[in-house]
Amino acid sequence: MEPVDLEPVGRLIPRPGDPTGRITAIHAQHGDHAGWQTVRVRLAAALTTLALLLGTAVPGVTSGAAEHASGAVDPATSPTTAVHAAQVALAAHVSGASAERAVAASNAAQPTPTPGEVVCTVDDPRAIDLSGLVATGSGYVAIVDSQYDTSQVVIVYLDQACRVVRTLGYPTPPRDPEDLAIAPDGALWVADIGDNVTAAQRRQTIALWRIPPEGGPPVIHRLTYPDGPHDAEALLFAADGSPVIVTKELGRTAYVYQATRPLEPNTAEGVPLRRVGEFHPVVTSGPSDLFQLLETAVTGAATSPDRSRVVLRTYTAAYEWDVPDGDVVKAITTTTPRVLPLPDEPQGEAIAYTVDGQSLLTVSDVAGPTPILRYPRPTAPAQDASQSTPLATVTASPRMTPEAWLGYGLAVAGVAFLVGAAVWWLARRLLR
């Protein structure tokens, strides 16, 4: 007899609660099996897309480091490629060229934004996931972003060659340190203000830690938002010493908050903040484009040593304002900044001025060796001369735009759908 190929058409399972132990046949048609395979393939593609989105838009995910470690980068889907294409589009926008043509040409032999100059490379397991930076006369101070092991969340002091000189811990574990800033009195402050939208429990208060110049552990000062939780990664100080926080939002608008009274150490309730304006980064991509998340997410801030200028950064660019009268909020919300693309940074979340104030320094939030890069200060205006509306505006009664609500709702619905589909798929596999 010739061998016959058999094809599975179902499976046999014991009938629950039947003392006879009889077997029930559960049939599955071949067409249904093939259709289920198609569903699984599509689900895998959807989850891959979600992973790409989260790897580039959610803080703490070092997508660029993963690419370099694997050595195999798909240029069509690489998060770093997405950042690069957004930067090319931004450079074209600044120069007046077509953003669409610039994005299309990002994979061709076209001029690209000038990369930063490597100053030195931080290569120490105590200094990973850096998300804040300040230049000093002897080197640099940086902060480690949130870690599973809270003892690794420290303030790192580097020499001019990026070698770790010492670290400073916190008296109690911080939640999510994201930036460093120098106040008018010269004190160094850590901005523990991160609050990812994917967090299981959002924060009721945020915190600023003052590092005593005379030494000793950082001292906590809490603040509260007037309108619910916000993720933020950028801290500045006004001329009177009050902190100014710029949020990191999913939509096109970043919100500017300022403390309503002097900070108070070691309080549980926190000093209230008030919303004082908005900042709108340059957007060169469409409303559903991944590039927009990279272009609009504010990830860091810095003040020049003479306090005459401030800078905000996103994943793709730096925006600099003159502050002639010390009014930081007025400068950001009523005047037009100068813009500089920041190319090829896998997850750029820190920015600082050099000690002489003539250049900008950046570093990426990655779990491995990362260079400190130097860029010239921005010189090009952030919008065409024909546009009269400033990028940043003050709002008397701020509210979330319909576009922002729509984008946020679609993002939440999409994540919920994918999580549900993944759970359903796992349940089907376990019941086989």
C-alpha positions in Angstrom: 0.0 0.0 0.0 1.3 3.4 -0.9 1.8 5.9 1.9 -0.9 8.5 2.2 -0.3 12.0 3.4 -2.6 12.9 6.3 -3.9 16.4 7.0 -5.2 17.5 10.4 -8.8 18.4 10.4 -9.5 18.8 14.1 -8.5 17.8 17.6 -9.9 15.5 20.4 -10.5 16.7 23.9 -12.1 15.0 27.0 -15.6 16.2 27.7 -15.5 18.3 30.9 -17.3 16.6 33.8 -18.2 13.4 31.9 -17.4 10.3 34.1 -17.3 8.0 31.1 -14.3 9.8 29.7 -15.9 10.1 26.3 -14.0 12.1 23.7 -15.5 15.0 21.8 -14.2 15.9 18.4 -13.7 19.5 17.7 -13.5 19.9 13.9 -11.7 22.7 12.1 -12.0 23.2 8.4 -8.8 23.7 6.4 -10.1 27.0 5.1 -10.6 28.3 8.7 -7.1 27.2 9.6 -5.6 29.1 6.7 -7.7 32.1 7.6 -6.5 32.0 11.2 -2.9 31.8 9.9 -3.6 35.0 8.0 -5.0 36.7 11.1 -1.9 35.8 13.0 0.4 37.2 10.3 -1.6 40.4 10.3 -1.5 40.6 14.1 2.3 40.1 14.1 2.6 42.9 11.6 0.4 45.2 13.7 2.4 44.4 16.9 5.6 45.1 15.0 4.3 48.5 13.9 3.3 49.3 17.5 6.8 48.3 18.7 8.3 50.6 16.1 6.1 53.5 17.3 6.8 52.9 21.0 10.5 52.5 20.3 10.7 56.0 18.8 8.1 57.9 20.7 8.1 56.5 24.3 11.0 57.7 26.5 13.2 55.0 28.0 13.2 52.8 24.9 16.6 52.7 23.3 15.7 51.8 19.8 18.8 53.2 18.3 21.1 51.2 20.6 19.2 48.0 19.7 19.7 48.7 16.0 23.5 49.1 16.4 23.7 46.1 18.6 21.9 43.8 16.1 23.9 45.0 13.1 20.9 44.5 10.9 18.8 47.6 10.3 16.0 47.7 7.8 16.2 51.2 6.2 12.6 51.2 5.4 11.4 50.7 9.0 14.3 51.8 11.2 13.4 54.3 13.9 16.7 56.0 13.3 15.8 56.3 9.7 12.5 57.9 10.7 14.4 60.4 12.8 16.8 61.1 9.9 14.0 61.6 7.4 12.2 64.0 9.8 15.4 66.0 10.2 15.9 66.2 6.5 12.4 67.5 6.1 12.9 70.0 8.8 16.2 71.2 7.2 14.3 71.7 4.0 11.5 73.6 5.8 14.0 75.9 7.3 15.7 76.6 4.0 12.3 77.0 2.2 12.4 73.8 0.2 9.6 71.3 -0.2 9.2 69.1 2.8 7.7 66.3 0.7 10.6 66.3 -1.7 13.0 66.3 1.2 11.4 63.3 2.8 11.3 61.5 -0.5 15.0 62.2 -1.1 16.1 61.2 2.4 17.2 57.8 1.1 18.9 59.3 -2.0 22.2 61.1 -2.3 21.0 64.5 -1.2 22.5 67.0 1.2 21.6 66.3 4.8 21.8 68.2 8.1 25.3 68.5 9.5 26.0 66.0 12.2 27.3 67.1 15.5 31.0 67.0 16.4 32.0 64.3 18.9 33.4 65.8 22.0 34.0 62.6 23.9 32.1 59.3 24.5 30.5 58.3 27.7 31.3 54.6 28.2 30.6 53.5 31.7 27.8 51.2 33.1 27.1 53.8 35.8 26.2 56.4 33.1 23.5 54.9 30.9 20.2 56.3 29.6 21.3 59.9 30.1 18.5 62.3 29.9 19.9 65.6 31.2 23.2 67.4 30.7 25.1 70.5 32.0 28.6 71.7 31.1 30.9 72.8 34.0 34.4 74.2 34.1 35.8 70.7 34.9 33.6 68.6 32.7 29.9 67.7 32.7 27.1 66.7 35.0 24.4 64.2 33.6 21.5 62.3 35.1 20.5 58.7 34.6 16.9 58.2 33.5 14.5 55.8 35.4 15.8 52.2 35.8 14.3 49.0 37.2 17.0 49.1 39.8 16.4 52.4 41.5 20.0 52.4 43.0 21.3 52.9 39.4 19.3 56.2 39.1 22.1 58.7 40.0 23.6 62.0 39.1 26.9 61.5 37.2 29.9 63.8 37.3 32.2 63.5 34.2 35.5 65.0 33.5 36.3 66.7 30.1 37.1 63.3 28.6 33.7 61.9 29.6 35.1 59.6 32.3 33.0 59.1 35.4 34.6 61.0 38.4 31.8 60.2 40.9 28.1 59.6 41.3 25.6 61.1 43.6 22.5 59.3 44.8 19.1 60.5 46.0 17.9 60.1 49.6 14.7 58.4 48.3 14.2 56.9 44.9 13.1 59.5 42.3 10.3 58.6 39.9 11.6 59.7 36.5 14.4 62.2 36.3 14.5 63.8 32.8 16.5 67.1 32.8 19.1 69.2 34.6 19.0 73.0 34.9 21.0 75.8 36.6 19.0 78.4 38.5 19.9 82.1 38.6 21.7 81.6 41.9 24.0 78.9 40.4 22.3 76.0 42.1 21.9 72.8 40.1 18.4 71.2 39.9 17.3 67.8 38.7 13.9 67.7 37.0 12.1 64.6 38.2 9.1 65.3 36.0 8.7 62.3 33.7 5.3 60.7 33.7 4.9 58.4 30.6 1.4 58.1 29.3 1.9 54.3 29.3 2.5 54.3 33.1 0.2 52.1 35.1 -0.3 54.8 37.7 0.1 58.5 36.7 1.8 61.0 39.1 -0.1 63.2 41.5 2.9 65.4 42.0 6.2 66.0 40.2 9.5 66.9 41.8 12.6 69.1 41.5 15.7 68.1 43.4 18.1 70.8 44.4 21.8 69.8 44.7 23.4 71.8 47.5 26.5 73.6 46.2 28.1 72.9 49.6 27.6 69.2 49.2 25.1 66.7 50.7 22.2 64.8 49.2 19.7 66.4 46.9 16.6 68.0 48.5 13.2 67.4 47.0 10.7 70.2 46.2 7.3 69.0 44.9 4.9 70.7 42.5 1.4 69.9 41.1 -0.3 70.6 37.8 -3.7 72.4 37.8 -5.2 70.2 35.1 -4.0 66.6 35.7 -0.9 64.6 34.9 1.5 65.6 32.1 4.7 64.0 30.9 7.6 66.5 30.7 11.3 66.5 30.1 12.3 70.1 29.9 13.1 72.5 32.8 14.1 76.2 32.7 14.2 79.0 35.3 12.8 82.5 35.1 14.9 85.5 36.2 13.2 85.5 39.6 14.2 81.8 40.2 10.8 80.3 39.6 10.8 77.0 37.6 9.4 76.8 34.1 8.4 73.4 32.8 7.6 72.6 29.2 5.6 69.4 28.7 6.1 66.5 26.2 2.7 65.9 24.5 1.4 63.5 21.9 -0.1 66.3 19.9 1.5 69.3 18.2 1.2 71.6 21.3 3.6 71.6 24.2 2.4 73.4 27.3 4.4 75.8 29.4 3.9 75.9 33.2 5.3 78.1 35.9 5.3 77.8 39.7 2.8 80.1 41.4 5.0 80.8 44.5 8.5 80.0 45.8 9.4 76.3 46.1 9.2 74.6 49.4 11.5 71.7 50.4 10.2 68.4 51.6 6.5 69.1 51.3 4.0 66.3 50.4 1.3 68.4 48.7 3.5 70.5 46.3 3.5 74.0 45.1 0.8 74.6 42.4 1.8 75.3 38.8 -0.2 77.4 36.4 -0.3 77.1 32.6 1.2 80.3 31.1 1.4 79.4 27.4 2.1 77.0 24.6 4.9 76.1 22.2 4.3 74.7 18.7 7.4 73.0 17.2 7.8 73.1 13.4 5.9 70.2 11.8 6.9 69.0 8.3 4.9 65.8 8.2 1.3 64.8 7.9 -1.1 64.4 10.9 -0.9 60.6 10.8 2.9 60.5 10.2 5.3 58.9 12.7 7.7 61.8 12.0 5.3 64.2 13.8 5.8 62.4 17.1 9.5 62.9 16.7 9.2 66.5 15.6 6.8 67.7 18.4 8.0 65.8 21.5 10.0 68.3 23.7 12.8 66.3 25.3 15.1 68.8 26.9 16.0 72.5 27.7 19.0 74.7 28.6 19.9 78.2 29.6 23.0 80.0 28.3 25.6 80.8 31.0 24.9 84.5 30.8 21.1 83.8 30.8 20.5 85.8 27.7 19.3 82.8 25.7 17.3 79.6 26.2 16.9 76.5 24.1 14.4 73.7 23.8 15.0 70.5 21.9 12.9 67.7 20.3 14.1 64.4 19.0 14.9 66.2 15.7 15.8 69.8 16.3 16.8 72.6 18.7 15.0 75.9 19.1 16.7 78.9 20.6 15.3 82.2 21.8 16.8 85.5 22.9 15.8 86.5 26.5 17.0 90.1 26.8 14.8 90.9 29.8 15.1 87.6 31.6 11.4 86.8 30.9 11.7 83.2 29.7 8.0 82.6 29.4 7.5 85.8 27.3 10.4 84.8 25.0 9.0 81.3 24.3 5.4 82.3 24.0 5.6 85.5 22.0 8.7 85.5 19.8 10.1 83.4 17.0 13.0 81.1 17.8 15.9 80.1 15.6 16.0 76.4 14.7 18.8 73.8 14.1 18.3 70.2 13.0 19.9 67.6 15.2 20.6 64.7 12.9 21.4 61.0 13.6 20.7 61.0 17.3 19.0 57.7 18.2 17.1 59.1 21.1 18.2 62.6 21.8 16.8 63.8 25.2 19.5 66.2 26.6 20.8 69.5 25.6 23.2 72.1 27.2 25.3 75.1 26.4 29.1 75.0 26.4 30.8 76.9 29.2 31.4 79.8 26.9 27.8 79.8 25.6 28.8 79.7 22.0 27.8 76.1 21.1 25.2 73.5 22.0 25.9 70.0 23.5 23.6 67.0 23.3 23.6 63.4 24.4 21.2 60.5 23.7 19.3 58.3 26.1 20.7 54.9 25.2 21.8 51.9 27.2 25.4 51.8 26.1 28.3 54.0 24.9 27.0 57.4 23.8 28.9 60.5 22.5 28.5 64.0 23.7 28.0 66.0 20.5 28.7 69.7 19.8 26.7 71.8 17.4 26.9 75.5 16.4 24.1 77.7 17.8 21.0 78.0 15.6 21.0 80.9 13.1 18.0 80.2 10.8 14.5 81.4 11.9 12.0 78.5 12.6 9.5 79.7 10.0 9.2 81.3 6.6 9.3 85.1 6.6 5.9 85.1 4.9 4.3 83.6 8.0 3.3 86.1 10.7 1.8 83.8 13.3 4.4 83.0 16.0 5.2 79.3 16.7 4.4 79.8 20.4 1.3 81.6 21.7 -0.2 82.6 25.1 -3.7 81.3 25.7 -6.0 83.0 28.2 -8.1 79.8 28.6 -5.9 76.9 27.4 -7.6 73.8 26.1 -6.6 70.7 24.2 -7.1 71.0 20.4 -9.5 68.7 18.6 -6.5 67.3 16.6 -4.7 66.5 19.8 -7.8 64.8 21.3 -8.3 62.8 18.1 -4.7 61.7 17.9 -4.7 60.7 21.6 -8.0 58.9 21.3 -6.8 56.9 18.2 -3.5 56.0 19.9 -5.3 54.7 23.0 -7.9 52.8 20.9 -5.2 51.3 18.8 -3.1 50.1 21.7 -6.2 48.7 23.4 -7.2 46.8 20.3 -3.7 45.4 19.8 -3.4 44.3 23.4 -6.8 42.6 23.3 -5.9 40.9 20.0 -2.7 39.6 21.5 -4.5 38.2 24.6 -7.1 36.6 22.4 -4.4 35.0 20.3 -2.5 33.7 23.3 -5.8 32.2 24.7 -6.5 30.4 21.4 -3.0 28.9 21.5 -3.3 27.8 25.1 -6.7 26.1 24.4 -5.4 24.1 21.5 
